[in-house]
Amino acid sequence: MQVPILKQGAYLIATVQSALTDEDLKQLRDTLVERVSVVRARGVIVDVTALDVIDSFATRTLRDVAHMIRLRGAETVIVGIQPEVAFSMVKLGLTLEGVATSLDLEEGLAYLDRKGKGPGHEVRTHR
Amino acid sequence: MKFALIADEVRVSIDSDSDIVAARQKGRELAAQCGFPSTDLAVVATAISELARNIVRYAVRGEIILRLIDDNGRRGVEVVATDDGPGIPDVTLAMQDGYSTSGSLGLGLPGVRRLMDEFEISSDFGKGTTVTARKWKR
């Protein structure tokens, strides 16, 4: 099952639409790592709302995606982890440490927008 | 058999990574039939995924047997993962978090034990491994 990847502005958005095999996950990882430089993306969103299971292999692959893309100079955010999936992941001992996550696509885009501003461009708020 | 069977058991032969997905989907369906809450459906499906992957990774092929069981009115799902692969040389070590001989995260077996209510493992070095795990409906 191929995961469609859309380009929106400076971001790539991969929307998982059904259960993925280990092979599908590896292909998604490799495609994202390659595409991020081809389209000069600054951020990547992986939307996993449709996944009913994120097991140890899926977690490791998502973590690898985020770390590889960071090495390529862009940011990754995983969005849409369902509550029961989060529960199972934690019970299993999986935490996605060092990987940004957001509630949904909207929050993910907002996260990347904030990240993109970077130091020096930050809007100062006066208290 | 230890428990009464509520429905016919479902057997899924495992020898490729697409069988891992098939097994966990069958398990989820079965647990849904039994009326498990959605959190436990994800828990059972995740446990099956880990057990099926162990078969593909270490034994190449094997079988996942799924049963709806009844223990004096208490209902549950029993997952049996069985293979005639190389077996586990040191089961105690394999049950430790972070121990892996394959470069994985090493959370599979101890993780399954945490996810499910009951967990049994028997492994004969050179002959194969059978893991039985149960989740009871609360």
HADDOCK unambig.tbl for C-alpha pairs under 7 A between the chains (distance, minus, plus):
assign (segid A and resid 21 and name CA) (segid B and resid 17 and name CA) 5.96 0.50 0.50
assign (segid A and resid 21 and name CA) (segid B and resid 18 and name CA) 5.64 0.50 0.50
assign (segid A and resid 21 and name CA) (segid B and resid 21 and name CA) 6.42 0.50 0.50
assign (segid A and resid 22 and name CA) (segid B and resid 17 and name CA) 6.15 0.50 0.50
assign (segid A and resid 52 and name CA) (segid B and resid 42 and name CA) 6.41 0.50 0.50
assign (segid A and resid 53 and name CA) (segid B and resid 42 and name CA) 6.21 0.50 0.50
assign (segid A and resid 53 and name CA) (segid B and resid 45 and name CA) 6.72 0.50 0.50
assign (segid A and resid 53 and name CA) (segid B and resid 46 and name CA) 5.73 0.50 0.50
assign (segid A and resid 55 and name CA) (segid B and resid 46 and name CA) 5.81 0.50 0.50
assign (segid A and resid 55 and name CA) (segid B and resid 49 and name CA) 6.80 0.50 0.50
assign (segid A and resid 55 and name CA) (segid B and resid 50 and name CA) 6.82 0.50 0.50
assign (segid A and resid 56 and name CA) (segid B and resid 105 and name CA) 6.91 0.50 0.50
assign (segid A and resid 84 and name CA) (segid B and resid 38 and name CA) 6.86 0.50 0.50
assign (segid A and resid 84 and name CA) (segid B and resid 39 and name CA) 4.57 0.50 0.50
assign (segid A and resid 84 and name CA) (segid B and resid 42 and name CA) 6.01 0.50 0.50
assign (segid A and resid 85 and name CA) (segid B and resid 42 and name CA) 6.11 0.50 0.50
assign (segid A and resid 88 and name CA) (segid B and resid 42 and name CA) 6.53 0.50 0.50
assign (segid A and resid 88 and name CA) (segid B and resid 43 and name CA) 5.20 0.50 0.50
assign (segid A and resid 88 and name CA) (segid B and resid 46 and name CA) 6.89 0.50 0.50
assign (segid A and resid 91 and name CA) (segid B and resid 111 and name CA) 6.69 0.50 0.50
assign (segid A and resid 91 and name CA) (segid B and resid 114 and name CA) 6.12 0.50 0.50
assign (segid A and resid 91 and name CA) (segid B and resid 115 and name CA) 5.85 0.50 0.50
assign (segid A and resid 92 and name CA) (segid B and resid 107 and name CA) 6.65 0.50 0.50
assign (segid A and resid 92 and name CA) (segid B and resid 111 and name CA) 4.11 0.50 0.50
assign (segid A and resid 92 and name CA) (segid B and resid 112 and name CA) 6.65 0.50 0.50
assign (segid A and resid 92 and name CA) (segid B and resid 114 and name CA) 6.59 0.50 0.50
assign (segid A and resid 92 and name CA) (segid B and resid 115 and name CA) 6.45 0.50 0.50
assign (segid A and resid 93 and name CA) (segid B and resid 107 and name CA) 6.65 0.50 0.50
assign (segid A and resid 93 and name CA) (segid B and resid 111 and name CA) 6.41 0.50 0.50
